[in-house]
């Protein structure tokens, strides 16, 4: 169970104890798992809408919170795939990997495309480097999607079976956040933006979500500010950065200028209080009494 703060910030009740344990040297941080998530955009009458899903309340991590399609990297995401767009070396540099870590960069990009298909039914791939598949709602597509979710089929084999090229050029890297060291489930997550391909439709294909919406970033942010929509800091932060753009194409064009410096929460002791903060994102700062419950 998690607590929404007055403005909708996701804040699990166990965090204060875990922060105190970390500060006392009684908690060993777990290594974060690589992950990717996609801010899927489509143009609306008042600007681009973003596709969001609400995680089921029963989920152990961020239950009830609104998020984007995404998830952890599958080790098989490093398998060779037919590739279109920037080279793996270019992606490695953009995503912050060391020179020679092209396979890891590919895995993150593949995870972004794969998870978007698994959770939203949208596939950023085509038969050639300049085409994108159309409707993916048929029964044969659904069987393949379910096989991907069940890890019975790797994404590389899925693309190869259908003769498809992964369109990495349809993605723009937008942000990178790392789950705090005191959290039990940690992710090193790259956020991407992408436009909904013509002819494709989103659907709630995720077993982890009980609702999906297309919503203007400003409207979603206002719901968060009123405490009506629960979100994790990375979600509301990336939503706010989308607000200035009039079209999905404008957002994609701006992706190359976004700062991918990892954002990692910090906890420090100040007198009788623990201060939880995300550097550069002061709105998420939380003051926790050392002897209290937060």
Secondary structure per residue as TSV (DSSP state, phi and psi in degrees):
chain	resnum	aa	ss	phi	psi
A	1	X	-	360.0	144.6
A	2	X	E	-128.6	160.7
A	3	X	E	-109.7	130.5
A	4	X	E	-88.8	128.9
A	5	X	-	-71.9	171.0
A	6	X	T	-50.1	-30.1
A	7	X	T	-98.2	7.1
A	8	X	-	94.8	7.8
A	9	X	B	-71.1	128.2
A	10	X	E	-69.3	124.7
A	11	X	E	-147.9	97.1
A	12	X	E	-63.3	142.3
A	13	X	T	-65.1	-21.2
A	14	X	T	-83.8	-7.6
A	15	X	H	-60.7	-45.5
A	16	X	H	-54.2	-45.4
A	17	X	H	-64.3	-39.0
A	18	X	H	-70.7	-35.9
A	19	X	H	-65.5	-43.0
A	20	X	H	-63.2	-39.8
A	21	X	H	-65.4	-39.3
A	22	X	H	-65.3	-43.5
A	23	X	H	-63.7	-30.4
A	24	X	T	-87.4	0.5
A	25	X	T	76.3	19.0
A	26	X	-	-99.1	0.5
A	27	X	-	-129.4	126.8
A	28	X	-	-98.1	118.5
A	29	X	-	-61.9	141.5
A	30	X	-	-84.8	154.4
A	31	X	-	-73.6	135.9
A	32	X	-	-72.9	145.5
A	33	X	E	-91.8	138.0
A	34	X	E	-65.8	140.6
A	35	X	E	-150.5	166.3
A	36	X	E	-144.6	147.0
A	37	X	E	-142.9	152.7
A	38	X	E	-126.4	127.2
A	39	X	E	-87.4	95.6
A	40	X	E	-83.4	126.0
A	41	X	E	-117.9	149.1
A	42	X	E	-143.5	147.1
A	43	X	E	-76.1	135.2
A	44	X	E	-121.8	-177.5
A	45	X	T	-64.1	-30.5
A	46	X	T	-112.7	23.9
A	47	X	E	116.3	-178.4
A	48	X	E	-69.5	142.0
A	49	X	E	-99.8	154.2
A	50	X	E	-118.4	142.3
A	51	X	E	-87.0	124.8
A	52	X	E	-130.5	152.5
A	53	X	E	-125.5	150.5
A	54	X	E	-102.4	120.9
A	55	X	E	-68.5	139.7
A	56	X	-	-57.6	142.2
A	57	X	T	-60.4	-24.0
A	58	X	T	-79.3	-8.0
A	59	X	-	-66.3	137.7
A	60	X	T	-67.3	-31.8
A	61	X	T	-112.0	118.5
A	62	X	T	58.1	39.4
A	63	X	T	-60.7	133.7
A	64	X	T	85.0	-6.1
A	65	X	-	-87.9	148.6
A	66	X	E	-83.3	140.1
A	67	X	E	-151.0	-172.9
A	68	X	-	-111.6	162.0
A	69	X	E	-58.6	137.2
A	70	X	E	168.7	175.2
A	71	X	E	173.3	-174.1
A	72	X	E	-73.7	156.5
A	73	X	-	-72.0	134.0
A	74	X	-	-88.9	131.0
A	75	X	G	-50.3	-29.6
A	76	X	G	-75.2	-7.0
A	77	X	G	-66.4	-11.0
A	78	X	G	-86.1	-6.6
A	79	X	S	-64.1	144.7
A	80	X	-	-57.2	137.0
A	81	X	-	-133.7	159.0
A	82	X	-	-70.4	130.8
A	83	X	E	-129.3	136.4
A	84	X	E	-129.4	147.8
A	85	X	S	108.0	-163.0
A	86	X	S	-53.6	147.4
A	87	X	-	-65.9	163.6
A	88	X	H	-62.4	-33.6
A	89	X	H	-64.3	-40.4
A	90	X	H	-65.7	-43.3
A	91	X	H	-64.4	-39.8
A	92	X	H	-59.6	-44.0
A	93	X	H	-65.4	-41.8
A	94	X	H	-66.2	-37.9
A	95	X	H	-86.1	-3.9
A	96	X	T	90.7	17.5
A	97	X	-	-86.2	154.5
A	98	X	-	-67.6	156.2
A	99	X	T	-58.7	131.5
A	100	X	T	99.2	-6.0
A	101	X	-	-98.0	40.0
A	102	X	H	-61.6	-34.6
A	103	X	H	-63.8	-38.0
A	104	X	H	-68.3	-38.7
A	105	X	H	-63.2	-43.5
A	106	X	H	-59.6	-42.1
A	107	X	H	-60.8	-40.0
A	108	X	H	-67.4	-44.2
A	109	X	H	-65.5	-43.6
A	110	X	H	-60.6	-40.8
A	111	X	H	-61.7	-39.7
A	112	X	H	-61.6	-46.1
A	113	X	H	-69.9	-44.3
A	114	X	H	-63.3	-47.7
A	115	X	H	-65.2	-34.0
A	116	X	H	-64.3	-37.8
A	117	X	H	-71.6	-43.2
A	118	X	H	-63.5	-40.5
A	119	X	H	-99.2	-21.4
A	120	X	H	-124.9	-7.2
A	121	X	-	74.0	15.6
A	122	X	-	-108.0	129.7
A	123	X	-	-120.1	118.4
A	124	X	-	-92.2	71.2
A	125	X	E	-155.1	159.4
A	126	X	E	-150.7	172.2
A	127	X	S	-72.1	-24.6
A	128	X	S	-133.7	175.0
A	129	X	T	-70.0	-10.7
A	130	X	T	-125.2	21.1
A	131	X	-	-127.7	162.2
A	132	X	-	-132.7	141.6
A	133	X	-	-61.8	154.9
A	134	X	-	-91.4	-127.6
A	135	X	-	-61.1	129.9
A	136	X	-	-119.2	29.5
A	137	X	-	-99.2	3.4
A	138	X	S	-69.3	165.0
A	139	X	H	-62.5	-36.7
A	140	X	H	-68.2	-37.4
A	141	X	H	-64.0	-41.0
A	142	X	H	-65.4	-37.7
A	143	X	H	-62.1	-42.4
A	144	X	H	-66.2	-40.5
A	145	X	H	-62.0	-43.9
A	146	X	H	-64.7	-35.5
A	147	X	H	-66.8	-35.5
A	148	X	H	-65.4	-45.9
A	149	X	H	-60.4	-40.6
A	150	X	T	-78.7	-1.4
A	151	X	T	61.3	26.5
A	152	X	S	-84.1	-14.1
A	153	X	S	-138.7	130.4
A	154	X	-	-80.7	158.5
A	155	X	H	-66.5	-36.5
A	156	X	H	-61.6	-43.8
A	157	X	H	-67.7	-35.9
A	158	X	H	-61.3	-48.9
A	159	X	H	-64.0	-41.2
A	160	X	H	-65.4	-41.9
A	161	X	H	-59.4	-36.7
A	162	X	H	-98.0	2.0
A	163	X	T	64.6	41.5
A	164	X	-	-109.8	152.9
A	165	X	E	-108.2	130.7
A	166	X	E	-72.2	125.2
A	167	X	E	-94.9	78.8
A	168	X	G	-66.5	-19.7
A	169	X	G	-71.4	-11.4
A	170	X	G	-85.9	-2.4
A	171	X	-	-108.9	147.6
A	172	X	E	-130.0	124.8
A	173	X	E	-68.7	132.4
A	174	X	E	-119.0	-39.3
A	175	X	E	-163.8	168.9
A	176	X	E	-145.2	124.5
A	177	X	E	-128.6	143.0
A	178	X	E	-116.8	130.4
A	179	X	-	-58.2	139.3
A	180	X	-	-53.2	152.2
A	181	X	T	-65.4	-20.9
A	182	X	T	-89.9	-2.5
A	183	X	-	-82.0	143.2
A	184	X	S	-70.6	-35.5
A	185	X	S	-112.1	113.9
A	186	X	-	-116.2	141.9
A	187	X	E	-135.5	141.0
A	188	X	E	-103.4	99.9
A	189	X	E	-111.7	127.6
A	190	X	E	-95.4	131.4
A	191	X	E	-101.6	135.3
A	192	X	E	-124.8	156.3
A	193	X	E	-111.3	149.5
A	194	X	E	-157.2	151.1
A	195	X	E	-95.3	143.1
A	196	X	-	-62.8	121.0
A	197	X	-	-64.6	146.4
A	198	X	T	-59.1	135.8
A	199	X	T	89.6	-12.7
A	200	X	-	-99.3	154.2
A	201	X	-	-130.1	142.5
A	202	X	-	-82.7	156.8
A	203	X	-	-153.8	161.6
A	204	X	-	-80.9	87.4
A	205	X	-	-96.0	-0.8
A	206	X	-	-92.5	134.1
A	207	X	T	-76.3	-9.4
A	208	X	T	-91.5	-5.4
A	209	X	E	-120.0	146.3
A	210	X	E	-111.4	-0.8
A	211	X	E	-160.7	144.0
A	212	X	E	-130.5	149.8
A	213	X	E	-144.2	151.8
A	214	X	E	-102.8	125.7
A	215	X	E	-148.1	145.6
A	216	X	E	-67.8	138.2
A	217	X	H	-52.6	-41.6
A	218	X	H	-65.2	-36.5
A	219	X	H	-68.5	-42.5
A	220	X	H	-64.8	-40.9
A	221	X	H	-64.3	-37.7
A	222	X	H	-65.3	-38.2
A	223	X	H	-63.8	-37.5
A	224	X	H	-64.6	-46.2
A	225	X	H	-61.4	-31.6
A	226	X	T	-83.5	-4.3
A	227	X	T	81.6	13.9
A	228	X	S	-89.8	-27.3
A	229	X	S	-119.9	121.8
A	230	X	-	-85.2	133.8
A	231	X	B	-145.6	153.1
A	232	X	-	-79.4	155.3
A	233	X	H	-50.5	-43.7
A	234	X	H	-61.8	-33.9
A	235	X	H	-68.0	-52.0
A	236	X	H	-68.2	-33.4
A	237	X	H	-63.3	-47.5
A	238	X	H	-68.7	-32.5
A	239	X	H	-59.2	-46.4
A	240	X	H	-62.9	-35.1
A	241	X	H	-72.1	-15.2
A	242	X	H	-83.1	-19.3
A	243	X	T	-57.7	-34.3
A	244	X	T	-70.8	-13.5
A	245	X	-	-92.0	134.8
A	246	X	S	-84.8	-21.6
A	247	X	S	-142.3	163.0
A	248	X	H	-63.5	-37.5
A	249	X	H	-62.3	-38.1
A	250	X	H	-63.2	-41.6
A	251	X	H	-63.9	-43.9
A	252	X	H	-62.6	-39.5
A	253	X	H	-63.2	-32.8
A	254	X	H	-83.3	-8.3
A	255	X	G	-59.4	-36.3
A	256	X	G	-65.1	-17.5
A	257	X	G	-96.1	-1.9
A	258	X	S	-76.9	144.4
A	259	X	-	-82.4	121.3
A	260	X	-	-102.0	19.0
A	261	X	-	-60.3	126.4
A	262	X	-	-59.9	136.2
A	263	X	E	-100.6	121.2
A	264	X	E	-131.3	126.7
A	265	X	E	-62.9	148.2
A	266	X	E	-124.2	142.1
A	267	X	E	-123.1	129.7
A	268	X	E	-138.1	153.9
A	269	X	E	-94.4	125.9
A	270	X	E	-128.1	100.1
A	271	X	T	64.3	-121.6
A	272	X	T	-97.7	18.8
A	273	X	E	-132.2	147.5
A	274	X	E	-98.0	133.2
A	275	X	E	-110.0	119.2
A	276	X	E	-103.7	123.9
A	277	X	E	-144.0	156.5
A	278	X	E	-114.2	108.6
A	279	X	T	-51.0	128.9
A	280	X	T	84.5	-0.5
A	281	X	E	-136.7	70.4
A	282	X	E	-62.7	-23.9
A	283	X	E	-63.5	-17.8
A	284	X	E	-95.9	0.7
A	285	X	E	-59.9	136.6
A	286	X	E	-131.3	131.8
A	287	X	E	-101.7	126.6
A	288	X	E	-124.1	118.9
A	289	X	E	-59.5	136.2
A	290	X	T	-59.3	-38.7
A	291	X	T	-98.9	3.7
A	292	X	S	-102.7	-166.8
A	293	X	-	-103.3	-1.3
A	294	X	-	87.3	360.0
